[in-house]
C-alpha cells in the first residue's frame, strides 16, 4: 500500500529548534546571572557610596596601575551604572564568553563527534546550514544576555545611553566568542581541542586587556582584545560605539569564516586532519589509577596555565595595590566595609585573593567528575568496567587524580603569587603563600565531594552539584552581604568560615568540619555509585 | 570452583513499569559455546549487563563460575567481554587501548594477541577516533580473545564485520573452545550461531522460551518433505499427526511440513510408488521465525 508522504515541514526550522533545546537550560542560567548581578550592584550603590570621602578617592583609584590591571579601568564611578560596569562588567563578560565557548563547541563539534549528526546530515539540510543554525542558537542567548543587561540597567534608572552601550558590549562579546568557538569547531576535529583553542583566545584577550589597562604605554593592546574593546567603549562616560563596531565586525568575519570552513570539510573531520597514525605512547596505561592520571594531565595543563598566570599577575601587582591602599586609608575603610579587610598589607591582600582560588579549582574538580560521567554515558568506560576492577576502585582512581590535580593547582597558585611578590621586592615567605593557597582546599574538597555525591546518585547533575559549594557559596556570601541578609544565611556559605590566611592563622575547626563534610559527601556518593546501574 | 560457567536464578530487571527481563533461569556449563538469541529488545543486552555487574538485578541473582556477578573484582578475573556497540577512548590508539586492556585485564597471551591483530588486519597505530564501527569491534574482539579468561561474553560481536573477518571470528571461537574457554554469544547472525554454537537459548519479550541443543531444536520444528511419485498420490497423509500444509507442487510432486518423528508419514508414503524423497531440516532462522512469528500471531 502506498501511503501519502507526510508533507515536509521546514527542515531548517526543526534544526534550529534542536539547537535551541540544547542551549536552553544553561542559557537561561547565564541569562539570569547576567541580568541579576548588575541589578544587585546598582541596588547597593547608594549605601556603598554614601560616604563623600569614598567619592573623593575615586580619582586616585583610577590612577593606580595595579588596580586597573586587576579590576579594569574605573570610569564613571560617580554613577550607579558606571559603578556596576566596574564591579561586575568584566566578570559578566568573562562568564558569557566562557559559556559561549563551552556551549558552542558542545552543540557543534561535541554532537558531531558523538556521531549524532550523521543521521541529521543524511536529511535535506547541508552541513553548512546545520552549523549556522547551531551557532545562531548560541548567538540568540548572547544577544538576549546583552539585552537583559541593558533592560536591568534601564529599569534601575541609570543613564540610557550607558545602559545601551554596556548591554550591547556584553552581547557583542558573547557573539564574538560564539564565532570563535564555532570556527575552532570547524578547524579542529575534536571537541576538547576546539574548546582549548577558543579558551586560549579568551585567556589571551583577558591578559591583553589587563596589561593594556595597567601599562599606559601598552594601552593599544586593548584594541586587539575583545575585553579591551569592551573597556574602551567606556559606558556611562564617553559611550563610544566604535570599539563595539570593531568587535562586531570581528565576530561577523569569524562567523563567516566558520560558515565557509563548514562547507569545505568532511563530516566528523576538521580543516586540520586528525593524525592517521602514530607510535604508541604506553606511559601511564599500566593500571586504572595510572590511566586516570593520564587523562587528567592534559586538561590540568590548561587549568594550570590560566590559574598560574592569574596569580603571578596578582603577585606582581600586590605590592603596588597594598602600598596604595596603605596611603589612602579612606579607600581601605571602604574596602573593609565591603568585606575586604586588611587589604593594606600584602598578607591581607593575598589572603583575600587566595579565597577566590576555590572558585576555579572547585570548578576544575566538578568538570573532572563530569568528564568521568561523560565517559560512562559515552560508553568509553564500558570495557574498563568489565575488567577485574571494582567500581569503588574506578571511582576512587578518578577522585584521587582529581584531588591530586586540585592540590597541584592550588600549590601552583601559591608559588606563582609568591614569585610575583618576590620579583617586585615584596616580603612574603613561600611557605606563608602556600599556606594561604592551601587554606582554600577544604572548599575545593567540598566541591569535589558534592560532585562525587551527584556522580553516585544523579550523574547528570555532577557539574552543577560540584559548582554549588565554591561558586554557589561565593555568590551566596556576596548577595547575603549586599542585601544584609540574616546571619544564618551568610553562615551557609563555606566562605564565611574561611580564615584569611596568611594574614591570620588557619581556622582548624572550620577546616576539619568542612573536610569531614567533604569526605561524608564523597562516601555517600561512592555508596550510590556502587548501587546504581552504569549508564550507556 | 563451579563447573557452571554461568548461572542465573530468577534474574529479573524492571525499569519502572517496563519489565526488560522476567525471571530468567539459565545454566551454561563450562566449555560450551552457548548462543543467546532473541529479537531486538528481547532483553539480551540487559541480561549481559547484569551478568557483568554493570546493571543491578531487580530480583534474582547471577553467578560466574560460582562467584556472585556483582563481585566484579573477582568475577571479571574469569571473563573477557565484547560489548554490542564498542566505544573506545577517542585519543588513544588501538595499540594503547590493547595495552591498557592487557594491563588491567585477567591475563593476556601477548603473542596470541599479536597474531590476532594480524589475522583481523587491524591497524593499531591509528587513534580510535578514526576507527570505523568494524575496526572498533575488532579492537574489542582482539582484546577479549587474547585473554586467557575462562569465559568470553560476546554481545553481537560481528555486526560490523565483513564476511572475511566473520570467518576469522568463527576460527577464533573454535580456537577458544579448543583451549577450553566457554563462549557466551549473543547474536542476530543465525548462520553464525548455527555454525559455532552447541546450545542456544531463545529469549522473547524478556522471557526465556527455549534452551536446547541446535540438533534437538530441529527435531521440535517443522522439516520440509518433498515427494515425487508415479501413479496415484499417497493417501491418508492429512490424517497423520505432525503433517501439515500439504501442497501439490506439480504433477507427481507434493510437499508437506512435518513436526516430530517421520515414521508414520513414511509408512503412509510406502503405499505409493515413491520415486524420490527429500527431507530438509529447518534452519535456525526458520526455527527462530517460528518462535517469533507465534508471538506475533498470539498478540
Interface residues (C-beta under 8 A of the other chain):
Chain A: X113 X189 X190 X274 X275 X276 X277 X278 X279 X280 X281 X282 X285 X286 X287 X288 X291 X375 X378 X379 X380 X382 X383 X384 X385 X386 X387 X388 X389 X390 X391 X393 X531 X532 X533 X534 X536
Chain B: X49 X52 X53 X54 X55 X56 X72 X73 X74 X75 X76 X77 X79 X80 X81 X83 X85 X86 X87 X88 X89 X90 X91 X93 X95 X96 X97 X99 X100 X101 X103 X104 X105 X106 X123 X124 X125 X126 X127 X129 X130 X140 X143
